[in-house]
C-alpha cells in the first residue's frame, strides 16, 4: 500500500520500497546498537578480573553509559526533529561505533569508563530518530507491526552481542577483541544511512506562529497525562532490563563457566525474545481494535509477568525450571516494546514525535539507569560472589511490577489523549 502525506506543501510517499529500505537499515543499526551495548556484558567478568575492578566499579561503567544516553537523548532528539533524521542516524552510528573500538583499547577503569560514556552519547538519539523515520514512512495502521520488526532487532542484537562477544573473547584475543570487531559493521551501516530517504523537518510553532523551544516542547509533552505515566513506567521498566547486563557475570560465577558458554546461555534467552516483538506488535494492534486502551494494557500485563518470571529464574539459579522461566521472560518482556513505541507517537503531534521518543529515553535511564550501579553496590555490600549478586538482581527485578502499575494507570488517559491529535497532518492541519 502506498500513500501520500503533505509535508510543507509537497508530497511525501508513504510505503513502497523506500519505506522498507529505511526499515531494514534502521533495524540493522538497532541490532548493532544492542550488540555494542551487550558486548560489555559478555566480557564483564574477564574485564573485571584483568583490570582489577570491583562490582561497584563495573556497575558504575554501565550506569555512566546509560546516564550518558539519558543526558544526551533529549537534546539530540530535538535536533533530529529540527534538522535531519537521515544525517542524525548516520552520524550517531559512526560515533558510537568508533568509540566502541576505543573502549577495546582501555587499560584501566578510566580507560574504559570514558569511551564507554561517549558510546552512550552516540547512541542517545538513535531510538528517537529511527522510530520517527519508520513511523513517518509507513501508514498509521501498520505502525505497531513495523515497529515490531524494528524492535525485534533488540533481542537479535542482544543475542549476537553476548554470543559473539563471548566467543570472540574466549577464542580470539580476550575481552578487548569483540569491541574492535563490532565497530566495523556499525561504521559501514552509518555510511549507508546517509543515503536513506528523509522527510523534511517541520516547524514546531505555537499559536502565535513563533518557533517553540526545547523547554516549551518538553512542557507540552509532560502536560499529556498518558505520557506522564508512560515515562515513569518506562523508567521502572529499565530497572528490570538493566539487570540483564549482569546475567553473564552471574552465570560465570554460579555455574563456573567461561564467557563463551555464558554468552550462549544468555544468547538463548535473548533469542527467545525475537518471538516477543512481532507477537507483541500483532497482539497490541488486535487488542487496540477491540479496546481503545489495548496498547497500554498489553505492556502493563507483560511487564508485571516478566518481573515475576525473571525473579523466579534468579531464585532457581537458571537451573531446571529456572531456565524455562528465563526463556519465558525473554519472550514476554519484549512483547511490550512495539505497543509502547506506538503509544509514544499516538498522543503527540508530528512536529514532536522524535522528542517524544527522546524523552522516553531520558526517563528510562535517569529513573532506571542507576540499576547496574545499584546491583554492583548491593553485591559488594553483601560480600560479592554468587549470593550477593543474586540478591541484588532479584531486588532490581521489582521494577517490572512498578512499570506495569504505571502503564495500567496511564491507560485511563490514552484514548482521550489520542483523540486530541487525531487527524493532525505533518503540516499541523486536520
MIKE-521585 format. One line per field, with one value per residue (C-alpha): residue in three letters; y, x, z. Coordinates in steps of 0.5 Angstrom, whole numbers, plus 500, padded with zeros to 3 digits. Each point is the difference from the previous one (the first is absolute). Layout:
! MIKE-521585
resn: c(ala, ...)
v: c(Y, ...)
u: c(X, ...)
w: c(Z, ...)
***
This chain:
! MIKE-521585
resn: c(unk, unk, unk, unk, unk, unk, unk, unk, unk, unk, unk, unk, unk, unk, unk, unk, unk, unk, unk, unk, unk, unk, unk, unk, unk, unk, unk, unk, unk, unk, unk, unk, unk, unk, unk, unk, unk, unk, unk, unk, unk, unk, unk, unk, unk, unk, unk, unk, unk, unk, unk, unk, unk, unk, unk, unk, unk, unk, unk, unk, unk, unk, unk, unk, unk, unk, unk, unk, unk, unk, unk, unk, unk, unk, unk, unk, unk, unk, unk, unk, unk, unk, unk, unk, unk, unk, unk, unk, unk, unk, unk, unk, unk, unk, unk, unk, unk, unk, unk, unk, unk, unk, unk, unk, unk, unk, unk, unk, unk, unk, unk, unk, unk, unk, unk, unk, unk, unk, unk, unk, unk, unk, unk, unk, unk, unk, unk, unk, unk, unk, unk, unk, unk, unk, unk, unk, unk, unk, unk, unk, unk, unk, unk, unk, unk, unk, unk, unk, unk, unk, unk, unk, unk, unk, unk, unk, unk, unk, unk, unk, unk, unk, unk, unk, unk, unk, unk, unk, unk, unk, unk, unk, unk, unk, unk, unk, unk, unk, unk, unk, unk, unk, unk, unk, unk, unk, unk, unk, unk, unk, unk, unk, unk, unk, unk, unk, unk, unk, unk, unk, unk, unk, unk, unk, unk, unk, unk, unk, unk, unk, unk, unk, unk, unk, unk, unk, unk, unk, unk, unk, unk, unk, unk, unk, unk, unk, unk, unk, unk, unk, unk, unk, unk, unk, unk, unk, unk, unk, unk, unk, unk, unk, unk, unk, unk, unk, unk, unk, unk, unk, unk, unk, unk, unk, unk, unk, unk, unk, unk, unk, unk, unk, unk, unk, unk, unk, unk, unk, unk, unk, unk, unk, unk, unk, unk, unk, unk, unk, unk, unk, unk, unk, unk, unk, unk, unk, unk, unk, unk, unk, unk, unk, unk, unk, unk, unk, unk, unk, unk, unk, unk, unk, unk, unk, unk, unk, unk, unk, unk, unk, unk, unk, unk, unk, unk, unk, unk, unk, unk, unk, unk, unk, unk, unk, unk, unk, unk, unk, unk, unk, unk, unk, unk, unk, unk, unk, unk, unk, unk, unk, unk, unk, unk, unk, unk, unk, unk, unk, unk, unk, unk, unk, unk, unk, unk, unk, unk, unk, unk, unk, unk, unk, unk, unk, unk, unk, unk, unk, unk, unk, unk, unk, unk, unk, unk, unk, unk, unk, unk, unk, unk, unk, unk, unk, unk, unk, unk, unk, unk, unk, unk, unk, unk, unk, unk, unk, unk, unk, unk, unk, unk, unk, unk, unk, unk, unk, unk, unk, unk, unk, unk, unk, unk, unk, unk, unk, unk, unk, unk, unk, unk, unk, unk, unk, unk, unk, unk, unk, unk, unk)
v: c(500, 507, 506, 508, 505, 507, 503, 507, 500, 494, 493, 495, 493, 495, 493, 497, 497, 506, 499, 493, 502, 505, 495, 495, 505, 502, 493, 498, 506, 499, 493, 503, 505, 494, 496, 505, 501, 493, 498, 503, 496, 494, 501, 504, 494, 499, 508, 501, 495, 503, 507, 498, 503, 500, 498, 507, 503, 495, 503, 507, 499, 497, 506, 505, 497, 500, 507, 503, 497, 504, 506, 501, 497, 505, 506, 495, 498, 508, 500, 494, 504, 506, 498, 494, 492, 497, 504, 499, 493, 499, 505, 496, 494, 502, 503, 494, 495, 504, 500, 493, 499, 505, 496, 494, 503, 502, 498, 503, 502, 507, 497, 496, 505, 506, 497, 496, 506, 503, 494, 501, 508, 497, 495, 505, 503, 493, 497, 507, 501, 493, 500, 507, 497, 494, 502, 506, 495, 496, 501, 500, 494, 496, 503, 495, 495, 503, 503, 492, 499, 506, 497, 493, 503, 501, 493, 498, 505, 498, 492, 502, 505, 494, 494, 503, 505, 494, 495, 505, 502, 493, 497, 506, 505, 501, 505, 506, 497, 500, 507, 501, 495, 503, 507, 499, 498, 506, 505, 497, 500, 507, 502, 496, 504, 507, 497, 499, 504, 505, 505, 507, 503, 503, 507, 499, 506, 503, 503, 507, 497, 500, 494, 496, 499, 493, 502, 502, 494, 496, 503, 498, 493, 500, 503, 494, 495, 494, 502, 502, 492, 498, 503, 498, 493, 499, 503, 494, 495, 502, 498, 493, 500, 502, 494, 496, 504, 496, 493, 497, 502, 497, 493, 500, 501, 495, 495, 500, 501, 504, 507, 496, 495, 505, 504, 494, 499, 508, 500, 494, 504, 507, 496, 497, 508, 500, 497, 505, 506, 498, 497, 506, 504, 496, 499, 507, 502, 495, 502, 507, 499, 497, 504, 508, 498, 494, 503, 502, 493, 496, 503, 500, 493, 498, 504, 497, 493, 501, 502, 494, 496, 503, 500, 493, 498, 503, 497, 493, 502, 499, 492, 496, 504, 506, 499, 500, 506, 503, 498, 502, 507, 501, 500, 503, 506, 503, 499, 507, 504, 500, 503, 505, 502, 502, 503, 505, 502, 499, 506, 505, 505, 498, 506, 497, 493, 499, 504, 495, 494, 504, 502, 493, 498, 506, 497, 493, 501, 506, 495, 493, 501, 500, 493, 497, 504, 498, 493, 501, 504, 495, 494, 503, 501, 493, 498, 499, 493, 496, 501, 508, 501, 495, 504, 507, 497, 498, 506, 504, 496, 503, 506, 496, 500, 507, 501, 496, 504, 507, 497, 498, 507, 503, 496, 504, 506, 497, 500, 508, 502, 496, 504, 506, 500, 495, 503, 505, 499, 501, 508, 500, 500, 496)
u: c(500, 503, 497, 502, 500, 501, 507, 501, 495, 504, 498, 504, 499, 498, 501, 504, 507, 503, 496, 502, 508, 499, 497, 506, 506, 496, 499, 508, 502, 496, 503, 507, 498, 498, 506, 504, 496, 500, 508, 502, 495, 503, 507, 499, 503, 506, 501, 499, 505, 505, 499, 499, 494, 494, 493, 498, 505, 498, 493, 502, 502, 494, 496, 504, 499, 492, 500, 504, 494, 495, 504, 501, 494, 495, 504, 502, 493, 498, 506, 497, 493, 503, 506, 500, 498, 505, 506, 499, 499, 507, 504, 498, 501, 507, 502, 497, 504, 507, 499, 499, 506, 504, 496, 504, 507, 498, 506, 496, 494, 500, 503, 493, 495, 502, 499, 494, 497, 501, 497, 493, 500, 501, 494, 496, 495, 500, 494, 496, 503, 499, 492, 499, 503, 496, 493, 500, 502, 494, 492, 498, 496, 507, 504, 500, 501, 506, 503, 499, 505, 504, 500, 502, 507, 501, 500, 503, 506, 500, 501, 505, 504, 500, 501, 505, 503, 502, 502, 505, 502, 502, 503, 503, 504, 496, 495, 502, 499, 493, 500, 504, 497, 493, 502, 501, 493, 497, 504, 498, 493, 501, 502, 495, 495, 502, 496, 493, 494, 499, 494, 500, 500, 494, 500, 497, 496, 496, 493, 504, 504, 506, 505, 500, 506, 502, 497, 494, 499, 502, 495, 495, 502, 499, 493, 498, 497, 501, 508, 501, 498, 503, 507, 500, 498, 506, 505, 498, 500, 507, 502, 497, 504, 507, 501, 501, 507, 502, 497, 506, 504, 495, 501, 507, 500, 495, 501, 507, 500, 504, 498, 498, 496, 497, 498, 497, 496, 498, 499, 495, 496, 501, 498, 493, 499, 500, 493, 497, 501, 496, 495, 499, 499, 495, 496, 500, 497, 495, 498, 500, 495, 496, 501, 503, 505, 502, 507, 501, 497, 505, 506, 497, 499, 506, 505, 496, 501, 507, 502, 498, 503, 507, 500, 498, 506, 505, 497, 501, 507, 497, 500, 495, 493, 504, 503, 493, 498, 506, 497, 493, 503, 503, 494, 495, 505, 501, 492, 499, 505, 496, 494, 504, 503, 494, 497, 506, 498, 492, 499, 504, 500, 505, 505, 502, 500, 507, 500, 495, 504, 506, 497, 498, 508, 501, 495, 503, 507, 499, 495, 502, 508, 502, 498, 507, 504, 495, 501, 507, 500, 495, 504, 506, 497, 497, 507, 500, 500, 494, 496, 501, 499, 494, 496, 502, 497, 494, 498, 501, 495, 495, 500, 496, 494, 500, 500, 494, 496, 502, 498, 494, 498, 502, 496, 494, 502, 503, 493, 498, 508, 500, 493, 503, 506, 496, 500, 505, 505, 507, 498, 497, 493, 494)
w: c(500, 498, 503, 499, 506, 499, 503, 499, 494, 497, 500, 504, 497, 506, 499, 494, 499, 503, 507, 500, 499, 505, 505, 498, 501, 507, 502, 499, 503, 506, 500, 500, 506, 504, 498, 502, 507, 502, 498, 506, 504, 496, 503, 506, 505, 496, 499, 508, 501, 495, 503, 507, 501, 505, 498, 502, 495, 495, 501, 500, 493, 498, 503, 497, 494, 501, 503, 494, 496, 504, 501, 492, 497, 501, 497, 495, 498, 500, 495, 496, 499, 498, 496, 496, 502, 495, 502, 507, 499, 496, 505, 506, 497, 499, 506, 505, 495, 500, 508, 501, 496, 505, 506, 498, 501, 507, 505, 507, 503, 497, 493, 500, 503, 496, 493, 502, 502, 494, 496, 504, 498, 493, 501, 503, 495, 495, 503, 499, 493, 498, 503, 496, 494, 500, 502, 495, 494, 502, 500, 507, 500, 499, 506, 505, 495, 497, 507, 502, 495, 502, 507, 498, 499, 507, 502, 494, 502, 507, 498, 495, 505, 505, 496, 495, 505, 505, 494, 498, 507, 501, 494, 496, 504, 507, 502, 496, 493, 500, 501, 494, 495, 502, 498, 493, 497, 504, 496, 494, 501, 503, 493, 496, 505, 496, 494, 503, 498, 505, 501, 501, 507, 503, 503, 507, 501, 506, 499, 498, 495, 504, 500, 506, 504, 503, 507, 497, 497, 506, 504, 494, 501, 507, 500, 497, 505, 496, 499, 508, 502, 494, 501, 507, 499, 494, 506, 504, 494, 499, 508, 497, 494, 503, 504, 493, 500, 506, 498, 496, 506, 505, 495, 500, 508, 502, 494, 500, 492, 495, 497, 493, 504, 504, 493, 497, 507, 499, 493, 500, 505, 495, 494, 503, 501, 492, 500, 505, 496, 494, 504, 505, 494, 497, 507, 501, 493, 502, 507, 498, 494, 506, 505, 500, 506, 497, 498, 507, 503, 497, 503, 507, 500, 496, 505, 506, 498, 497, 507, 504, 495, 500, 508, 499, 495, 505, 506, 497, 497, 493, 501, 498, 501, 501, 493, 497, 504, 497, 493, 501, 503, 493, 496, 505, 502, 492, 499, 503, 495, 494, 503, 505, 493, 497, 506, 501, 493, 500, 505, 497, 494, 494, 502, 507, 498, 501, 506, 503, 499, 502, 507, 501, 499, 505, 505, 499, 502, 505, 504, 499, 497, 507, 501, 497, 506, 505, 498, 501, 506, 504, 497, 504, 506, 500, 499, 493, 497, 498, 506, 500, 492, 500, 506, 496, 494, 503, 503, 494, 496, 504, 495, 495, 505, 501, 493, 499, 505, 497, 493, 502, 504, 493, 496, 503, 496, 494, 496, 501, 499, 494, 497, 501, 495, 495, 493, 501, 494, 499, 498, 507, 497, 501)
***
